[in-house]
Structures are given as structure tokens and as C-alpha cells.
């Protein structure tokens, strides 16, 4: 009897799956199994299982399932997936699907795609984009998973590829974050360069918010009385240009506490911004006034921030981290200051504590290595 199995996916969602034995393939002599997964309820899984049992028992299942070209299955999966993600995420997925995935697999029939072909795709994509190749691989895997659910294939060869390992570089050895001393050097140079840049980078480093969340902030989000800032939106690039949208996840919608010094820096910048905008004939007292805007009082684009990081890092004699590196810096220093994993998770707005654990393994391990000394120091005998 086929069992309905309950499992948890990477997003900690409870789902259901099954593997149904469909007898022996007369042509190959091999056992045939029909696998289905991703059901949100046990009832849905049972309904699908009953349908398959009936079709197999009446010799209709394998006659009704026709193989299709990868490009057609990809189109179906993309159409379904589009409804589950934000516009900015969809734009990224669509771009990678059409530029990297489709040209390789387009005219292949899904039931003829082999492990060797999948491995070849992985190797070639890795050479072109050693970091971002995983996104293209994920699209292929998800498309073949969809073909599996449709009964077009019996297994997903993408599950068995060997993933290449990126060679260590200078940036890898350094890490995409600054130490306490490096951060001070960077901010000291930023302070001498420009008040707006200094305020932006200090806020990123002392709050841990994402760059998109930071560039979407208005002064109305800042609470001087409680020394907090509300994160309730983010800046994202879509087909229709740069837009404001809801945060990445539900947990990303949060209130972040700020230190007194960062609050004072923000107050200084607010006064300076009002003077600058007044010269342009713009009333900065508007509640929807962006905390950080360009010379035309519009959204600042992320490449502009990246360029500023490179310029300041060069002056400070430091390796330039990415915009997201300031978030890594904040989290790494949080662990060093003694905060536990749940506190860090909440402050960063991660919906799953596993995400925090996976990303900040280096900081957690460093803390673990010092537990013995800390314990002995506390006991003191």
C-alpha cells in the first residue's frame, strides 16, 4: 500500500508526497514508480494518488502522458511560478531562464534529458557565472520537478549533478564583511567625504537592514522618541522601473532599534537635507520625503551606492565589500557582542532561523570556539 509521507521543505512548510509502484515496464523490464510531491494537505495527496491508481489499473496512465519539449514545460512552470513571487524576483528569474537556461535545453524532450547533459549544463554555466550559476541550476531543477509531477519523467536527473566548487579568491579570503576596526576606518573616511554617504553607511552597518529597505525609507519611518526605525517596504527594480514594494518576507516587516549616535547622525543629515532641497525649491517637510534621495530628490539606485563603497574603501585602504556586506558586518558583530541566534534572526528579519544559521556559520563557529574560555572565566576556579 502506498504511503502518504509528510515532510518539511527549506521554508519550513509542511508538505506531503508519495511514491506509487506502477508495475514493470514491458520494454525495459525495470520497475516503474510514479512520484508526486509538494501537496499542501494530505487530502490533496490522497486525491492525486487515487487518480493515478485508477489510471494505472485501467492502462490509461502511460497512454495519457506525453513527453514534451523542455521549452514548453519551462513556459508552463514560469507561468505558475510568476504568481508566487514579487515582480522584482520574477524579473530576475525570467531573465536567467531566457538568457541561460532556454538556449541550452529548449528543443530537448524532457524524458530524454540525461544526467550527463545536466552535468554539462552545470559545468558550462559555472564557468560563465561561478556565483550566480546556482540560480540557473535551480530553474532547471524546478522545471524538471514540474515535469515529474505531470508524469512526463520518472526521475529528475538534476538531483544527481556534481556541483563545482568555486576557487578561493582575495574577496573570499577576506569575507564580505568588515571587522570592527575595518568598519571604523571605513566610516571615518565616509564622514570626512560626505554627510549623506556617512549617514547611509552608518545606518546600514548599525541596523543590519537591507539596501533596498534603506533606500525606501522616509523620515516618517523614523521614531526619534523611541530611537527606532520601521521597516515596512523595500525598493525593487521591475520591468516598469524602480518601484516600492512590500518587504522580502513577513518577518522582514519589523521595527529596528538604533543607538543614540546613529540617531544624532540622522538628525544632522535631516537638517542638511532640508537646506539642500530648499535650494532646489523642494519642501522636505513632506512625510513621504525619502531619507536618502538623489540630486533630483528621486530614488538612489544601488549601483550608485556600490560606486561610493569602492571609492571610500580605496581611500581607507580596505577591500570593498558589497552593499549586502554591511548587513553581514552588522550580523557578525552582533554575534561577537553576545546576542543569541534568535535575537539576530529577529533583528535581521529572517523568517527562518535556519537562514541565519546557514549565512552566519563563520560568526557562530567563532563564538563556539570561545565558549570554553568564557565558561572558565565565568566559573573562575
C-alpha positions, 0 to 999 in steps of 0.5 A, a space after each residue: 500500500 502506498 504511503 502518504 509521507 509528510 515532510 518539511 521543505 527549506 521554508 519550513 512548510 509542511 508538505 506531503 508526497 508519495 511514491 506509487 509502484 506502477 508495475 514493470 515496464 514491458 520494454 525495459 523490464 525495470 520497475 516503474 514508480 510514479 512520484 508526486 510531491 509538494 501537496 499542501 494537505 494530505 487530502 490533496 495527496 490522497 486525491 492525486 494518488 487515487 487518480 493515478 491508481 485508477 489510471 494505472 489499473 485501467 492502462 490509461 496512465 502511460 497512454 495519457 502522458 506525453 513527453 514534451 519539449 523542455 521549452 514548453 514545460 519551462 513556459 508552463 512552470 514560469 507561468 505558475 511560478 510568476 504568481 508566487 513571487 514579487 515582480 522584482 524576483 520574477 524579473 530576475 528569474 525570467 531573465 536567467 531562464 531566457 538568457 541561460 537556461 532556454 538556449 541550452 535545453 529548449 528543443 530537448 524532450 524532457 524524458 530524454 534529458 540525461 544526467 550527463 547533459 545536466 552535468 554539462 549544463 552545470 559545468 558550462 554555466 559555472 564557468 560563465 557565472 561561478 556565483 550566480 550559476 546556482 540560480 540557473 541550476 535551480 530553474 532547471 531543477 524546478 522545471 524538471 520537478 514540474 515535469 515529474 509531477 505531470 508524469 512526463 519523467 520518472 526521475 529528475 536527473 538534476 538531483 544527481 549533478 556534481 556541483 563545482 566548487 568555486 576557487 578561493 579568491 582575495 574577496 573570499 579570503 577576506 569575507 564580505 564583511 568588515 571587522 570592527 576596526 575595518 568598519 571604523 576606518 571605513 566610516 571615518 573616511 565616509 564622514 570626512 567625504 560626505 554627510 549623506 554617504 556617512 549617514 547611509 553607511 552608518 545606518 546600514 552597518 548599525 541596523 543590519 537592514 537591507 539596501 533596498 529597505 534603506 533606500 525606501 525609507 522616509 523620515 516618517 519611518 523614523 521614531 526619534 522618541 523611541 530611537 527606532 526605525 520601521 521597516 515596512 517596504 523595500 525598493 525593487 527594480 521591475 520591468 516598469 522601473 524602480 518601484 516600492 514594494 512590500 518587504 522580502 518576507 513577513 518577518 522582514 516587516 519589523 521595527 529596528 532599534 538604533 543607538 543614540 549616535 546613529 540617531 544624532 547622525 540622522 538628525 544632522 543629515 535631516 537638517 542638511 537635507 532640508 537646506 539642500 532641497 530648499 535650494 532646489 525649491 523642494 519642501 522636505 517637510 513632506 512625510 513621504 520625503 525619502 531619507 536618502 534621495 538623489 540630486 533630483 530628490 528621486 530614488 538612489 539606485 544601488 549601483 550608485 551606492 556600490 560606486 561610493 563603497 569602492 571609492 571610500 574603501 580605496 581611500 581607507 585602504 580596505 577591500 570593498 565589500 558589497 552593499 549586502 556586506 554591511 548587513 553581514 558586518 552588522 550580523 557578525 558583530 552582533 554575534 561577537 557582542 553576545 546576542 543569541 541566534 534568535 535575537 539576530 534572526 529577529 533583528 535581521 528579519 529572517 523568517 527562518 532561523 535556519 537562514 541565519 544559521 546557514 549565512 552566519 556559520 563563520 560568526 557562530 563557529 567563532 563564538 563556539 570556539 570561545 565558549 570554553 574560555 568564557 565558561 572558565 572565566 565565568 566559573 573562575 576556579 
